[in-house]
Amino acid sequence: MRYRPTCTPLSTSPSAIASHPVGDVLLGTSRQRSSAASAPRPTAVILDLFGTLVAAPSVVERRAAAAQFAAILRVSPAVAESVLSDSWQARHDGQMASTTEVAVHLVARCDASAACVDELEVLLARLAHVRLQADASLLRALEQLRRGGARLAVLSDASPDIAEAWSASDLAPHFDAAVFSCRAGAVKPDSLLFRSVLRHLGVAPQQALYCGDGGGDELAGAERAGMRAVRVERRGGPSGLVFGETAWSGRAIPDVEALPPLLDGWGQR
């Protein structure tokens, strides 16, 4: 889940997130649990991005980024951080179509010189590239899933800078589809996003398994769309920023790397 800058992490302590053997992951919905033997093996896996595939930024990382924005815009870090926070919705729900538009918006909100736009756009692109760096172990897991026949998609609350940087990332070649909120025009848990990703994959809801760290009420949103859902513990640890996290009565796996053995053992007890 793309983080909202003003958010406060919820339920991220080890005691709050139950860890279970991969073979005992919830395979039905949180309201109707079923064993692997009674649930068909998913043919598609839909994954959240921030906190799931890559680490969600920490408070320290967020402040460091705000300081870089502030230096370009010639405002205080506190002002830059406030503007970034206040613009979260507009940057993620489709109101801005490009990184350039994001830069123009931030410059205007900070009452900075229009001459700052180009430099700010470069910074946005550079930060997006850094935030999409993936662990080698995760890339291997994605390749295993594809070799096992699963179709993969990413579904993320993301701003245009992230969406534009995606195709050049190491993650992109592993996915059959990518749906970003800034392009779809809605943020999680809006059903439009879940319908869109299913359409891009060409699969029915019951064929898909949704995996995410739980921000933005995404797991319940996936279930409402007819998918099965499993929580992965937040990548980067409990210091990662998240918003809209709700209680989850289903099971969790420790990370995306646990998905290949989960699917390989589907239907076995």
Secondary structure, DSSP 8 states (H G I E B T S, - for coil): ----TT----S-STTTS----GGG---S-SSS---GGGS---SEEEE-SBTTTB---BHHHHHHHHHHHHHHHTS-HHHHHHHHHHTHHHHHTTS--SHHHHHHHHHHHTT--GGGHHHHHHHHHHHHHHHT---HHHHHHHHHHHHTT-EEEEEE---HHHHHHHTTSSSGGG-SEEEEHHHHT--TT-HHHHHHHHHHHT--GGGEEEEE--GGGHHHHHHHTT-EEEEE--TT-TTB---S-----S-EES-GGGHHHHHHTTT--
